[in-house]
Amino acid sequence: MKLLSTLALFLISAILFISCQKELNWDLSAQSSGSLKADSVTNDCLPVVVQGTYIVDSALGSTNYIDVQVDVTALGIYEIKSDTVNGISFYGTGTFGTTGINTVRLMGTGMPTSSGITTLIISYTNNNSTCIVDVEILPASNNPNAAYTLGGAGATCTGFSLAGSYMESVPLTGGNTVSVNVTVTSGGVYTLSTPVVNGVSFAATGSLTITNTGVTLIGTGTPTAAGTYNYLLSGGGTSCTFSVTFDPMSPPAVYTLGGAPTGCTGFSLLGNYDVGVAMNSSNTATIDVDVTGLGSYSISSTAVNGVTFNATGVFTTTGPQQVTLYASGTPSASGSFDYNVSNGSQSCVLSVTYTGAATDFITCDMNGVFTTFNIGASAGLSNSAGFPILSIDGNSFAVGTDPTINIQIGNINGGSINPSTYDVNQIAIGFLVSCDFFDASSINYTMATDPNNQNQNPGFTVTITSMSGSRCVGTFSGTVKDAGGNPIVITNGIFNVPF
């Protein structure tokens, strides 16, 4: 543990200052068919994106994945996977709802055992289609901080590509992304971000290897006005600028949802849906719509099993077409769940199956960027300070290296720590709370109980939903700051860790 604890420091001051619809089912058992896109000579997967840093003896996580493209000729379920080489493998499953080119994300698992280039064979199950992907494995001693330069540093970002619709007063979704070029000289973790301009900001965090030539940032926020705005992107000690044009607010479109009020037609699901793993931009659902009047649209689902689906944008053509909804949240249970997707006047239903039992994880959004601390994720109880302290700890990439997170709850009255909600403003009833986040540069961002200020807002809150002799489960959120007062806002925090 990096700290005796921030709580222990604040303890000294504390002593001195004594939260029924019928199930619908559709036959999604048909097998899809098609072929992986590949070079006709080398059989390399084309195009391919290998994301994440791969280090010897470091377990793969949610930032380690491969994107491949499939030319789909028949709709239905798919299973695409790699062989297991050098201790790692990749896997993806879902349902193709459209023919033609589809991108599939394969999530990585395992732990590399040796450095160098690892060649994997990607197979489209039941279609006898394969292609090859190379993954660079870095030595265990590799510096976890990437060294890189933004394309166009000092001027306009090169390789700039904007995805999604941008309109005044319409919230951004996971489909609002910006891609820019990057030149990597050594692999490791990275963080890119822009300031908030016109109510919107862009950010990305994760891992880079020397094979990466670009990064994709996700936009968050709600545009406050129409017009063109410049964004200064910073990371790796360099910066560049890109611009985004926000359209004036359009009148609402006139359209119908395919299949309303029963099963959504044209429904296809992409991405992996596992218990305890937060949804990201690869988790999408596509449905049919029929547009008769142009304009803006907003489609959203009910919140079920901790997850919602949303889509916003503008219809620029009439007639039958499809809309992609982006998932957000973290599923809490396995099984099949139905979602009512509505445009305000109509609704249809889509079904999502979540797999996997609870594993050891700590995840959250940091300034809107999904972040994991799953390596070494665990909880502990200690009385070394003279009163019980519950600690929840995890690392992003390897045990003993930053980024790390440490959350603590202390009971200075000496009693138990039980399932309940705790925050930094509860010293009057005997509870101390702290959160310490160390970024990739080991800069400490913290928030903790202050006996001299029991009205901290924003503060920090931890909810223990269940705790047994073997496992601790709960949620967390709040704001942490570095020594200069620079904040990181933590939302959607969730943990399920063993003692």
Secondary structure, DSSP 4 states (H G I P E B T S, - for coil): ---S-HHHHHHHHHHHT---PPP------PBPEEEE-B-TTT-BBSS-EEES--BTT----TT-EEEEEEEEEE-EEEEEEEPPBTTEEEEEEEEE-SSEEEEEEEEEEE---S-EEEEEEEEETTTTEEEEEEEEEBPTTS-SB-EEEETTTTSBPTT-EEES--BTTPPP-TT-EEEEEEEEEE-EEEEEE---BTTEEEEEEEEE-TT--EEEEEEEE---S-EEEEEEEEETTEEEEEEEEEBPPPPBPEEEETTTTSBPTT-EEES--BTT----TT-EEEEEEEEEE-EEEEEEE--BTTEEEEEEEEE-S-EEEEEEEEEEE---S-EEEEEEEE-SS-EEEEEEEEB----SEEEEEETTEEEE--EEEEEEEE-TTSS-EEEEEEESSSTTSSSEEEEEEEETTS----SSEEETT-GGGTEEEEEEEE-TT--EEEEE-BTTBS--SS-EEEEEEEE-SSEEEEEEEEEEE-TT--EEEEEEEEEEEE-
